[in-house]
Amino acid sequence: DDYLPDYRAKMNSGGPNVLAGPVEMKSCVHRLLRMPILRRNVACQADISKRAQNRSQSGIGFGGGSKDDAGGRKSAGGRGGAGGRGGARDRSGRSGKVINDSEANGGTPLVPGMNRAARRAAERAIAEAEAATEKTAKAAGGGRGAVSALSGGAPLAASFEEMEATISSLELAEKKAIRARRAAGRGGPGGGGRVGGRGSSGGGRGAPRPVVQQTQKPREPTPLRYRIHDISVPEAEDLGKDDFTPNLALRQYLRDKLKCRKTANIPAEAITVVRKSFDARKKQLNWVYCVDVDTDALVEAGVRNTQRHPCLRPSPVGAEPSGRLEQLGSGRFARSPNAVSQRDPVVVVGSGPAGLFAALKMAEAGLPVTLLERGQPVEGRGRDIGALFARSQLNPDSNLAYGEGGAGTWSDGKLTTRIGRNDAPVRQVLHALCEFGAPESILVSGAPHLGTDRLVRILKAFRARLIALGVTIRWGTTIQGITVSGDAATGVTLTDGEHLAASRVVLATGHSARPLWQQLLDVGVSMVPKPFAMGFRIEHPQALIDKLQYGAAQAATVQRGKGRIPVADYRVAANVSEGLEIERHVFSFCMCPGGQVVPTSITPDELCVNGMSFSRRQSQWANAALVVGTDDSDWGHHTAQHGVMAGAQLQIDAERLAAQMGGGNLVCPVQRATDFMKGVESTGTLPSSSYRLGVRAAPLHKIYSADVTSALRQSLAKFDRTYPGFLSDQALLHGVETRTSCPVTIKRGKDFQSVSTRGLYPVGEGAGYAGGIISAAVDGLRAGQAIVEDLVGPSPDASRTPVVHDVAELMAAAT
């Protein structure tokens, strides 16, 4: 405002030396005044209204200043006025310290984090302004300094564009600064003081340095909700496994954990149960909760200083998806199909979790998708499995391995994952499952599972969604191989000779597609062997596992899934090396409490078993895979003949030997765990088994190599020390469990395409990139997203966590 009259006069005269009009100049000044650093400086430098005390400050360091009181080398403000390398504190000779004064007013930037280019640009502009100030001061001969220069002196060297560039540099530095440093000004109008630097005549000690006001770090905003972990409620006081509400017992123990006053009451509507898990360690049965609580309710209950309370953590923002089903298939990510409708469809091979989620993602983006499945939809597949159990009639194309949902449909339907239960993709998947008919408890349960009966209903809803999106599904369709032209996949060939052209091919075949793997090798697709695990499925009476985990008294309350506490499960693992060529890792896998052992063979002369459970887990048996990790030292003798497929051949050898020991017709060879330890075949009456096609005593200790067998024996002894009774005559080993994961990896790049064959996207467990329902679904979803970005372009929501994979992963539960 001080300079506006001079600008108006100069503009009226039409002179050439005007930097810029008053509006533009004011804009620059306002930009500077909006900077927090400058505001702090102004607060430290006495009252801003006393501009006459240091006229050069109003020049904002762009060359404004002369020899007398306006600034300059020997006047207030040091070099080039307050915007030079220093800043005057007062007019009595002592400049004092200011906070980032030189940076804020255009001098040498002092903010850590300001990049080198911005610093140099600012210094260069300021140096030119300083030089212009010297020249201008001589020409003006005194008076108002900067005002004189602007109104009639020599033209300023710093142009309006340079002023703008310098301001931009300052703004960039302000954004990048973590904290402002203090910098001492140089020079003052009185000179001569200890801190005055190059002063003019008059000298003197100068006035006392004014007190610098410390700027406080702004307080973080108070979260709306806080998360509290590890709230233990004794089992006897809780409402049981089927209750997920903020019940009275939970609220009481929450109050005790936060040390609220005894009369405090945290209302149920202020509490959201995030997780509920059952803790049976040391036979002290507790339900352990994780909850979110409204901040207002905590304050009302007497919780003070919530931001520093040791038990409180801010609730993660966005931990729960705002939408559920509408995020998957509702068109939120859909693009107009016009741009891609004339394109060859993307062919997805396999309807397991990976294939379903990949198809869903691409269909929502408007891409034409054709889904090929060797097996049948769950209705027809259920009839084929019923015929297998009742009459030992195996359909090689529709069984417990092939069909809608993949191998996971007839399993325990576990929804646990190593990805992280609180990660947004996993939460979205769980929400999507609920929309398709899964119970709301899977959102809260510490060990969520669906069971085969629920998975069948969910997959029907999933299929309906795909059809509504225009996906073509062909059941009972087996591919002979991938069509490759040059180094790119161009389609697939079916076993009946039909050729399907494809813009992209998604290979989501699961872990039993051995003939297809061989064909891929024949056409030059890059593959490598992958370590996997193999062993047996061990079965106990469920009542025994309940007793081992809970104790005799509490085990009686399980009531085969109808009681207050859940059916007991377990997880065991051990590393053993005694007498072995290499250290072996032995572990339980896919534990099915209240379940049954089932065959997953695809041909009668190869026997492989797995486990499954229904949602209530009411069976009288508990089973789990007990397997040993393998590597090339185990299948090396097959490498010369089978190459990459050597690991698959090791699986085939074990499965054929098991089928022979069972006597054919998919009868399962079994052995008591105690007899396996002794190396003798079981005799007499065997423990009851849940395997419905019949069992037969056999020397299972002869199926695997001596190293694998020894590792299993050592581990069983260790597990029995942890759970006395685990190794007993009631434990029955079933042979064999070999397909815990795929024995090969189809190599791919970060874009999910095969490194050797463009347009081929190997995904899921069958490609070696997943090991369960959730992980396979996520892998398929990400591959689908990569194809969408390749064919259509990046999604506007690409920076967000993919939403589409949610539903698929859950549906992938089938695998």
Summary of the structure (lengths in Angstrom):
residues: 815
radius of gyration: 37.7
end to end distance: 73.4
largest distance: 120.1
contacts: 3040
relative contact order: 0.10
helix: 37%
strand: 17%
